Amino acid sequence: MRFLDRADELRRLDAALGHPGGFTAVWGRRRVGKSRLLLEWSSRHDGLYTVADLSAAPVQRRYLAAAVAERFPGFASVEYPDWRSFLDRLRAEAVAAGWPGPFILDELPYLLAADPTLASVLQNWLDRPGPRPSLVVSGSSWRMMHGALLSAAAPLYGRAVEAFAVQPLRPAYLGDAFPGSSPREQVSLYALWGGTPRYWELAERLGTDLEAAVDSLVLDPAGPLHEEPDRLLRAETPSASSLRPLLDVIGAGSHRLSEIAGRLGKPASSLSGPLAALCEMRLLRRETPFGSPPHSGKRSLYRIDDPFLRLWFRVVAPHRAALATAPAEIRLSYWERARPALESQAWEELCRMAAPTLHQTDSPLGTLGPWEPAQRYWRRNEPEVDLVARSVDGKRLLAGEVKWTAKSRCARPAEKTEAAHLPGARDAEVIHAHFVPVPAEPRSRRSDVHEVGAGTVLAALR
């Protein structure tokens, strides 16, 4: 699959080169496209890309020396007894050649796992005055990267001129990866693969044949993604496999802390740390209703953040034994049963994601904004609202009903009285909207309700 998007990430990496000898840190979960981003950027700036192996420190230095020797012949002709001698030689060679970098070291956590002192060695190397090549490090293990770079006690804390997480690709680029697909089909693709480039790459050859793609890649025990969540958890350093039960019960439909604790047979107070870790790893998302304080835990819900993982824990996890021997038609029946709910959830998610950038589209809703980030609203017996957002100037409140299928499309979308219970509704003009994949013909629409289709939502997410 060709390189897509990443304009923001490339801009930040380019900015880091404006600091001679600067240090940049990049992280993100596996499959999100970190290595592809760094390879693309390295090729544009005469960089040297290297990647660490999961091995002993002397072997790691030997492998990396061989990679560096591609630029500096003779670099691998000696053994380096420690990381200090390796980095000092790299600095000397770069300065002698007038090469400013960047030197890119992918999968730094592998090196730190083999030799934790490397973080302090890098700190001293960066703090020592004098010229040196720009250094970029990357890692898939959030735990290890946090321990080395992000926590206040970390040896490398505060030394990066740029430090950021690589996020999934923006959903609108599904149209580039799957040419000829309609906006509605792109939503269905998002419900399967989310924004993870590696999943797009695997599914690209199958296009919009969703049945063939989901069976051959996910449901079939021989498929490359059949055991994907376990691989993601094992990729953490140390392994996060012990957190798997939390994903199982949340994926099965338990979203409140009390429900999760009950299903696991553990006190709720013991789960705050593990849940926070899964949120930091971008595997879970903590959701609060519109109008609630962000850190309030009373009404919080925990949901699996990635659409692919939602699919896996809804379809694969509870049917592993059956999938091992079932023919394709039986395997697909499990997915077809869950498909409407998965696609509906993905569509709601995309509509809320699009709200802050609707003003960049031709939707009339954009001229009434711009809008702040959207949330759902729920509270006891009050009517739930799928999408609520406040305008940046505070004068308007957007109340949206989100429907995926024609059968669920209401003849009369939410009346204004049904939004009166929303926080801030009394002091703002309430704007009603109906989000449906394919809007109704103009002559059959209600004049007091804005209709927004999948084409507009995806355009806002580009």
BATI-517259 format. One record per residue (C-alpha): residue in one letter; y, x, z. Coordinates in steps of 0.02 Angstrom, whole numbers, padded with zeros to 5 digits, always signed. Each point is the difference from the previous one (the first is absolute). Example, Ala and Ser with C-alpha at 12.3 -4.5 7.8 and 13.67 -1.06 7.14 Angstrom:
a-00225+00615+00390s+00172+00069-00033
***
This chain:
m+00000+00000+00000r+00171+00068-00044f+00125+00045+00135l+00099-00154+00055d+00160-00026+00099r+00031+00114+00150a+00184+00018-00046d+00054-00007+00183e-00128+00129+00056l+00043+00118-00143r+00184-00016+00042r-00032+00050+00181l-00108+00147-00051d+00133+00057-00123a+00131-00012+00137a-00106+00114+00110l+00012+00137-00132g+00187+00002+00030h-00041+00089+00165p-00063+00175-00046g-00153+00041+00103g-00004-00178+00065f-00150-00085+00078t-00061-00173-00056a-00139-00107+00073v-00087-00143-00089w-00139-00110+00068g-00091-00162-00034r-00173-00077+00002r-00133+00058-00122r+00004-00071-00177v+00187-00039+00008g+00045+00133-00128k+00071+00146+00100s-00091+00135-00098r+00043-00078-00168l+00183-00009+00052l+00003+00182+00055l-00089+00060-00156e+00123-00093-00111w+00149+00067+00097s-00070+00177+00004s-00018+00001-00189r+00184-00045-00018h+00061+00142+00112d-00117+00146-00036g-00083-00028+00167l-00163+00068+00069y-00117-00139+00055t-00145+00041+00116v-00118-00111+00096a-00096+00041+00159d-00186-00023+00024l-00090-00061+00155s-00076+00167+00050a+00019+00146+00119a+00171+00083+00006p-00054+00167-00082v-00081-00096-00143q+00155-00111-00018r+00112+00154-00014r-00116+00074-00130y+00006-00158-00107l+00188-00016+00016a+00023+00184-00042a-00096-00028-00161a+00117-00143-00044v+00155+00104+00039a-00069+00142-00107e+00024-00110-00153r+00187+00033+00022f-00004+00168+00090p-00143+00105-00071g-00086+00104+00132f+00040-00120+00142a-00185-00035+00027s-00055+00182-00008v+00016+00020+00190e-00066-00097+00148y+00130-00081+00113p-00053+00009+00183d+00119-00138+00054w+00129-00124-00066r+00147+00112+00046s-00056+00137-00119f-00035-00128-00137l+00173-00080+00013d+00091+00167+00015r-00083+00061-00160l+00046-00163-00087r+00181+00022+00053a+00006+00180-00059e-00076-00041-00170a+00117-00148-00027v+00157+00098+00046a-00051+00147-00110a-00028-00116-00148g+00158-00100+00033w-00105-00158+00012p+00083-00134+00110g-00152-00112+00010p-00051-00132+00033f-00164+00054+00079i-00098-00160+00027l-00139-00005+00130d-00097-00163-00014e-00113-00062+00140l+00080+00103+00138p-00104-00095+00132y-00158+00088-00063l+00080+00167+00042l+00063-00060+00169a-00172-00067+00046a-00077+00170-00033d+00141+00099+00085p+00126-00098+00106t+00107+00158+00021l+00055-00016-00182a+00138-00123+00051s+00081+00132+00111v-00021+00133-00134l+00088-00112-00125q+00138-00032+00127n+00031+00187+00020w-00008+00026-00189l+00131-00134-00028d+00112+00057+00142r+00003+00182-00052p+00163+00040-00093g-00003+00060-00179p-00051-00070-00169r-00165-00090-00024p-00071-00126-00123s+00022-00185+00033l-00152-00072+00088v-00072-00175-00020v-00146-00059+00106s-00098-00160-00019g-00138-00089+00094s-00104-00158+00004s-00032+00003+00187w+00142-00092+00085r-00060+00058+00171m+00001+00184-00045m+00164-00007-00097h+00082-00092+00145g-00063+00129+00124a+00065+00146-00102l+00160-00071-00072l+00062-00164+00070s-00020-00001+00188a+00139+00079+00103a-00120+00130+00070a-00067+00052-00171p+00026+00183-00051l+00078-00052-00166y+00102-00144+00067g+00174-00013-00076r-00023+00142-00125a-00030-00104-00156v+00148-00033-00115e-00100-00146-00070a-00144-00090+00085f-00070-00165-00062a-00155-00105-00023v-00060-00039-00176q-00014-00188-00015p-00108-00103-00118l+00066-00026-00176r+00117-00146-00024p-00097-00155-00057a+00100-00026-00160y-00077+00158-00074l-00166-00092-00012g+00069-00062-00166d+00009+00181-00062a-00174+00043+00063f-00076-00160-00071p+00096-00032-00162g-00009-00176-00066s-00027-00078+00171s+00107-00151+00045p+00104-00004+00161r-00127-00119+00077e-00143+00118-00045q+00097+00143+00076v+00007-00093+00165s-00189-00022-00009l-00017+00186-00035y+00111+00038+00149a-00112-00108+00110l-00143+00118-00047w+00076+00173-00011g+00167-00010+00090g+00115+00143-00048t-00128+00141+00014p+00003+00106-00159r-00180+00060+00014y-00064-00180+00003w+00108-00041-00152e-00073+00152-00089l-00179-00054+00034a+00034-00179-00055e+00106+00043-00152r-00145+00005-00124l-00052-00177+00051g+00175-00072-00022t+00017-00180+00058d-00189-00031+00007l+00009-00022+00187e-00181-00053+00022a-00065+00158-00084a+00123+00110+00094v-00030-00068+00175d-00189+00001-00021s-00021+00172-00079l+00128+00088+00110v-00014-00090+00167l-00145-00121+00022d-00137+00101-00082p-00071+00120+00133a+00009+00139-00130g+00184-00037-00035p+00127+00138+00037l+00097-00110+00123h-00146-00084+00088e+00021+00110+00155e+00186+00036-00019p+00065-00051+00174d-00125+00114+00087r+00058+00144-00110l+00181-00034+00042l-00035+00000+00186r-00107+00157-00007a+00139+00088-00097e+00109-00003+00156t-00001+00157+00106p-00074-00033+00125s-00102-00141-00075a+00066-00176+00027s-00172-00081-00024s+00006-00064+00179l+00141-00117-00054r-00110-00089-00128p-00047-00147+00116l+00184-00050+00010l+00008-00013-00189d-00161-00100-00001v+00060-00135+00119i+00175-00010-00077g-00073-00007-00175a-00113-00142+00058g+00151-00104+00052s+00049+00047+00178h+00186+00042-00002r+00066-00027+00176l-00021+00136+00129s-00093-00116+00118e-00121-00052-00139i-00031+00180-00053a-00033+00052+00180g-00117-00147+00027r-00101+00038-00157l-00019+00182+00053g-00033-00040+00183k+00139+00116+00056p+00159-00025+00103a+00152-00028-00109s+00094+00139+00090s-00125+00128-00067l+00037-00041-00182s+00185+00040-00014g-00028+00183-00042p-00138-00026-00130l+00098-00142-00083a+00157+00107-00007a-00099+00142-00079l-00070-00115-00137c+00177-00064-00033e+00066+00177-00016m-00141+00040-00121r+00057-00150-00105l-00169-00084+00021l+00069-00141+00109r+00166-00091+00004r+00076-00079+00154e+00085-00162-00048t+00129-00094+00104p+00076-00170-00042f+00176-00013-00070g+00129+00002+00138s-00109+00089+00128p+00050+00169+00072p-00090+00136-00102h-00086+00073+00152s-00052-00164+00078g-00188-00009+00017k-00023-00180+00056r-00014-00078-00172s-00050+00154-00100l-00143-00006-00124y-00099+00147-00066r-00053-00004-00182i-00085+00123-00116d+00142+00073-00101d-00087+00052-00161p-00062-00135-00120f-00154+00100-00047l-00050+00021+00181r+00027-00186+00029l-00122-00032-00143w-00125+00125+00070f-00001-00065+00178r-00004-00181-00058v-00137+00019-00131v-00096+00164+00018a-00006+00029+00187p-00085-00164+00050h-00124+00005-00145r-00055+00182-00007a-00185-00042+00019a+00003-00136-00132l+00100+00106-00122a-00129+00138+00011t-00130-00102-00094a+00092-00148-00078p+00026-00014-00189a+00176+00003-00071e+00020-00190-00006i-00038-00016+00186r+00114+00145+00043l+00141-00080-00098s-00026-00168+00087y+00054+00079+00165w+00161+00061-00081e+00034-00164-00092r-00009-00090+00166a+00132+00112+00077r+00105+00025-00157p+00123-00147+00018a+00048+00050+00177l+00017+00184-00046e+00109-00037-00151s+00105-00125+00096q+00032+00128+00137a+00044+00134-00128w+00121-00120-00087e+00087-00042+00164e+00014+00184+00039l+00077+00040-00169c+00127-00141+00016r+00058+00063+00169m+00006+00179-00065a+00109-00056-00146a+00132-00095+00101p+00115+00150+00036t+00010+00047-00185l+00011-00172-00080h+00185+00035-00032q-00056+00131-00128t-00084-00135-00107d+00070-00146-00098s-00057-00125+00133p+00140-00114+00063l-00064+00040+00175g+00063+00176-00026t+00180-00057-00017l-00015-00088+00168g-00056+00160+00085p-00031+00141+00015w-00132-00042+00128e-00065+00094+00149p-00189+00035+00013a-00098-00161+00006q-00125-00057+00132r-00111-00148+00036y+00046-00121+00137w-00122-00082+00120r+00016-00071+00175r-00116-00117+00093n+00000-00170-00084e+00153+00028-00108p-00023+00003-00190e-00044+00171-00066v+00114+00072-00134d-00075+00126-00121l+00158+00098-00036v+00163+00009+00098a+00142+00122-00033r+00181+00009+00053s+00135+00049-00125v+00081+00167+00036d+00167-00086+00036g-00086-00121+00120k+00065-00155-00090r-00165-00061-00072l-00181-00019+00053l-00138+00002-00131a-00148-00112+00041g-00140+00020-00126e-00164-00089-00028v-00129+00112-00084k-00143-00079-00098w-00131+00088-00105t-00105-00136-00082a+00052-00156-00095k-00102-00109+00119s+00098+00062+00150r+00167-00026-00084c+00092-00137+00092a+00082-00142-00093r+00150+00015+00116p+00036+00173+00071a+00066+00018+00177e+00145-00115+00042k+00154+00069+00084t-00043-00085+00164e-00160+00103+00007a+00102+00160+00009a+00113-00059+00140h-00111+00082+00131l+00020+00174-00074p+00101+00125+00103g+00179+00003-00065a-00021-00155-00110r+00140-00094+00088d+00128+00134-00040a-00048+00036-00180e-00023-00088-00166v-00186-00022-00027i-00059+00044-00176h-00169-00072-00047a-00118+00086-00121h-00172-00030-00070f-00100+00155-00051v-00137-00040-00126p-00084+00117-00127v+00053-00108-00147p+00158-00104+00033a+00013-00180-00060e+00096-00044-00156p+00188-00013+00036r+00003-00188-00031s-00130-00031+00135r+00078+00109+00135r+00101-00061+00147s+00180+00054-00013d+00015+00039+00186v-00153+00116+00004h-00007+00168-00088e-00164+00040-00087v-00053+00182-00013g-00148+00059-00104a-00112+00152-00002g+00102+00082-00140t+00158-00004+00106v-00089+00060+00158l-00078+00148-00090a+00164+00043-00086a+00079+00012+00173l-00137+00120+00054r+00027+00128-00138
***
